Amino acid sequence: MILETHFTRTPTDSLIQNPKFMTTPSLDNKHYNLSRRRFLGFAASGLIANTANAFMRLTNPCLDPYETPTSALERAAWQGVNPSEYWDCHVHIIGSGDGGSGITLNPAMHQPLLHPVQSVQHWFYANAACTGQGKGQDEAFVARLAALLESMPKGAKAMLYAFDRAHGANGDADEASSFYFVPNSYAQNLAHRYPDRFEWVASIHPYRLDCVDALQQAAANGARAVKWLPPAMGIDPASPLCDRFYKAAAELNIAIITHGGEEKAVHGADQPLFGNPLRLRRALDAGVKVVIAHCASLGSDLDDGGKEVRSFDLFAKLMSENQWQHNLFGDISAIVLRNRNTEVVKTLLTETAWHSRLLYGSDYPLTGILPLISPQKFADAGLLAIEAVEPLLTLQEYHPLRFDFVLKRSLSWQGKRFADNIFATRRFFQP
């Protein structure tokens, strides 16, 4: 399929052209001033490489996605991929709750003096999603994302994530440890509002007393999967407290997309050990389809012998165990961020036996944080043609979804590229 150079405008155009939705948050705002201390704190969190190049491309200009220039590189990227099979399986919903969405944010995200790193992170997420910092953030996010999808080939979709609160072992919500909350009902409503462009993914904490009922209701209402972020949500995937949820998920044949490895982007319950990929064996033993987000490509965890190794090596260990061939998968979201080792990308490209079990995801809106991803880094590592750098940089400023897709389609190592089927995710979520 060849990507068309121009796309037909839709009613969402009026929202995108409205300055309210096109304004980039000001770096001069006293509440979000990037002092040297806060910038270094953000760098230390792993979300930004502290380089001159990164600082020069600090803000997302939020350009009109309908005006995105196309290139031979992008047209080549769509060859072999049917847009109707393209479901980006890793897309976060951003907002403030000001539009009746039910979204709630941890107060730390608005306390720059007390919590500078979290406040700056929130600024970057809002800038990446082009929501601004004033009123109307919920609708601004939806309008922007709808326009991004409408300016992609017909049939392409994004799978929108709900995000549950942290919970304690007694099943009660832990508001103080919850980074943010996106209700299942809101993600579902967005998918119903834009059925040609959005699908939705539920988020249900397995310690909740009503977790099985909530899962059954979500599946009945069209949820394509369940999203977990164990370190932030306080979910121990190896706990017997998850067993009844695992049993229900296996019976419903609904996958759990769960973070693996170190978590940098979201604070919350602060349980880093819960990101160990090996703790997912309990779910796999129960027959649940498990998708390890980012292929556990960041950080280190303890192996079976108590030795600290790369989290990615534990992902590879699980992928090599024959009993999980039919229910263990990985998504390739976030693998191109600056804080990922290019050796991991090389392995993912050359382990072609895994490609039937890898799924495409972008991790939007992180793909809209310009300093987070450096095409030049991949060119320097021999993973990307040098002539691809400039078209990719231009594409990122207009359209972070198409940018992420084209970058991953353009990567190669030792003659190996990501297989076409990795980007045909609909087959997995809608058999």
N, C-alpha and C positions, 0 to 999 in steps of 0.2 A: 504494500500500500504506500503510495506517495503522498506526503503531507501537502495539502493545498497551501498556496502562498497567502491567501486571504481567507478570513472567516466571516460568516454572516453575523451581523450584530443582532442582539436580542434585547428584550426590555431591560435587562440588567445594565445595559450601557449607560442609561441615565444615572444610575447609582455610581458607576465607576467614574463618570465624567464630573460628578458632583465634587467640588473641592473638599467637601466634608470627608469624603472617603479617599481622597488622593493626597492628603496632607501628611507629610512625614513629621513625627514628633520632633520638636526642637531640642537640640543639644544645649540650648541656653536656658531651658526651663530649670528653675532653681531646685525643683524636686528630683530632676533626673540629670543634673550636671555630672558629666563623666570626669570627675577629678582623677588625678593620677592614682590615688589610693584605690578608688573603686574600680578603675580600669584594670589595675594589676590584680585586684581581688577577683574580678571576672575571669582574667586570664588564668589565675591559679585554679579556678573551678574547672578548667579544661574546656571551656566553651569557645575561647578565642586564643589563637596563638599571638603572643605579644611581639609582633613584627611591624616594621614601618609600612609594609604593603597592606597588612591587615587593617591598620589604623586609617590608611588612605581610603579604604572602601568600607567605612564603618557603618554607613546608613543605607537602607534600602530606599531608592528614589521613588518607588511605587509607581512606575510608569504604566501606561495603559496597556494591558495585555493584548488588546485587539490590534495594537500597532506593532506587535512583536515582529521583528524581521526574521525571515526564514533563511536558511542556508543549505548548501549542499550537504553539510554535516548532519543537519536535522532530517533532511529528506532521506539520507542513507540510514539514519537510526530507525526510521519507521519501516524500512524494508524487512519483511519477515514477521512483522507484528501486526495482528489484526486489532485495530482500536477497540472493537466491540469486546475483545477478550482482555483488555487492559483495565484492571481495577487496582489502583494504587492502594495497597492494603495497610498503609500506615500514615494516617492523616489526623492530626489533633485539632480539636475545636478550641478556639480562643475566644474569650469574651470577658465581660465584667458583670453580667447579670442585669445590666441596665435596660435590656429589651424584653424582660419577662422570661428569659431563658432558664432561670433557676441556677445559673452558674454562680458559684461563690469562690472567692479567692482568700487565701491566708492573709491576714493583716500585715505579715512581714513583707509582703510584696509591695506595700505602700509606705514603708518606713525606712527611707534611705539612710538616715543617720544611725538607726539601730541595726538594720540588716542591709548593708550596702550591696552585697553580692546578689541577694535575691531581688532587690529593687532594680538593679541594673539588668539582671536577667529578664525581669518582666518588661522593662523598657524595650529590650531587643526583641522579645517575642511579639510585642505589640507592633513594633516597627516592621518586623518581618511579615506580619499579616496585614499591615497597612490599616490598622484600626484606629490609630491616634490614641491620645490619652484622655480625651474629653468624653462627652456623652455620645451615645450611639455606637459603642464599640461592638455590641453583639451583632447589630445589623450590618455594620461596616465589614466585619469579618465574613459574614455570609455573602454579602454583595461581592466582595473581592474574590472569594473562593469560587463562587458561581461563575464569575467572569473568567477566571483562570480555566475552569473546566469548559466553558462555552467556547473559548478560543483554542481548544484542542480538537482533534478529529472527532467526528460524531461517533458516539458509543463509548468513549473513554469515561471512566468513573473514578471517584474517590470514595474510600471507605472511611467514614467519620467516626472518631472514637468518643464514646462517653468516658467518664473517669470517676470511679467511685471514691468515697472517702476512705481514709484509714479506719480500721476497726481493731478493737481489742479481742482477746481470746474469749471474752464473754459474749461476743457478738455485737457489742454496742459501738456506735460510731465514735471515733476519736477526733473531734473537731480540731483540737490544738495541733495534732500531727498531720492534718490533711492539708496538702499544698494547694490543691484546688479541687473543685467538684463540678462535674458536668453531668446532669441527669440523663438517664437512658431515654426518658421521654423527649428530651430536647433533640438528641441525636436522631431519634426515630422520626420526629416531626420534620427535621430538615430533609431526611431521605424521602419522606412522603411529599414534601414541598417541591423537591427537585428530583423526581424519580428517574429522569434520564441521565443524571449526572452524579447522584449521591447514593451510596449504600450506607448502612450503619452497623456499628460494632458496639455491643453492650459492654458495660463494666460492672461486675458484681463481685463484691468481696465474699470469699467462700466461708468466712466465719459468721456472716449474717445469719440470724435465725431463719430468715425467709429466703435464703439464697437459692434453694431449689425452686420455689415458687417463682421467684424473680427470673430465674434462668428460663423456666418453661414459658413464662409470659413473654420474655424478650424474643425467644425463638419463634413463638406464635406470631409475634408482631414484625417478623422479618429480619431480626438481627442475624448477621452473617458469621459472627464470631464473638468471643469475649476477650476484653483487654485487661491485662494485669500489669502492674509495675510493683513487684513484690517489695523492693527495698523502701519505696516511698509509701506504699499502702499498708505495710506491716503484714504481708502475706508470706508465711513459710510454706512453700510448695511441698515440703516433705512432711508436714504435720498431718496427723490423723484428722484434724479438724476440717481438712479439705475433702475427706473421703466421700461424703454424701454429695458434694458438688461434683466431684470427678465421676461418680456413678451416673448422675443425671446428664452430665455433658457427654459421656460415652453413649448413653442411650439415645440422646438427641443428635449425635454425630456432629456436634458443634465444636469448632476448634477454640483453643485458648491461645491467644497471641500474648506471650509474656516476655518481659524484659529479661535478658541474660547478661551477666557481667556487671561491671561498675556503672553506677548511675550518676551522671553529672548534671543533667538538665533540670531535674525535679527533686526538690527537697520534700521532707515529710516525716515519716516514721523513723527514718535513719536506721535501717536494718540492712547494711551492705551484704551480710552473709546470705541473705535471702535471694540474692541475685546469682548465686552459684548454680550453673546449669545442671550439675549432678543432682540437685535437690528436686529436679523435675522427673526423676525416675518414678516417683510414686504416681504421678499423673499418667505416665506412659504405661506403667504396670496395670493401671486401671482401664487401659484401652482408649484414653483420651488422645485426640489429635492435638499435638503441641507444636506451636510455631515459636521458635526462640528469636525474638526481635534482635536485629543488628548482628545476628550470628554470634552474639556474646563477644563482640570484637574489641571491647575495651576493658582494661583492668586485669586483675589476677584473683584467683580463688584457690582453695585447698583441694587437692585431688584426693583419691580414696586412701592414699597413704599418709595424708596430712602434710604433703609438700605443697608449697605455694607455686603455682604455675599460671600461665596465661589463661584467662577465662575462655579465650578462643580455642585453646588446646583441649579444654574440657568439652566444648561444643563439638570439636572434631572427634573426640573420644566417643561421645554419644552417637554421632553420625556413623561411626564405624561399627557400632554394635548391631548385629544382624536383627535382633528382636525388635528394633525400633524402625525398621526400614519403611513400614507402612504408616506410622503415625508420628514420626518426628521430622520437623521441617525447620527451615530458617528463613527469615526475611532479610533482605539486603539493604534495608533502610539504614542511614547514618554511617555506612561503612566508608563514605568518602569525606567525612569530616576531618578537619586538620588533626584532631587528637587521635586518629586511627593510624596504625602502622601500615605502611604500604605493603609490607610483607603479608599481612592478612589478606589484602585485596588480591595479591598475586596467587595466594593459595586458593581463594575462592574462584578465581578465574581458571586455574589449572586443574582443580579437582572436579573434572567434568562428570564424574559419577554422582556428585551431589546435585548437579544442575536440575534434575527432575524433582528435587526436593527443596529448591530455593524459590522464594516468592519475591516479587518486586514490591518495594515500598519506598516512599520518599522521606518520611518523617517531617513533612510540612507542619508548621511553618519554619522549622530550623533551616530548610533549604533557602529561605528568604533572608537569612542573616549572612550578608555578603562575606564578612571576614572568616566565616566558618569553613568555607570550602575553597580550595585553591587548585584550579586546573593546572597552573604552572607546576605545582608540587608533583602532579602525576606525570607531566611532561618530563620533568627533571629525573623522575624515577624510571623513565622508559616505558610507562604504561599508557601514554597518550601522545599522539602526534603533535609536534610543536605548533603546527598550523591550526590545530583545533582550539588552542587556548583563547584567542581573541573572540571567535564566534561564541564560545561558551561564556565568556565574561559578559558579552553583550546580552546574550540570552538570559543570564541570571538576573540582570537588572530589570528585564521586562516580565519574565515568566519563570519563577522558580520551579514550577512543576515540570515544564518541558526541559529546563536546564538540567535537573537531576536525571531525568530519563535519558537525555542525549549524552550526558557525561558517562553514565554507566554503560550505555550502548557502545560508546566509543573507546572504552578501556580495553586493552589487550596486553597479554604477556605470553611470551613464547608461542605466539600464534593462536592463543586461546582467547575467546571472548565469552561473555555471558550468553548462554543459549537463548534462542528466541522464546522458548517455552517459559522461561523465568518471568517474562513480562506478560504472559497470558494467564493471569491469576484468577480470572473468573471461573475457570475450570475447577479450581480448588474450592472456592467458596460457594459456587452454585453448580454442583455436579450435573 
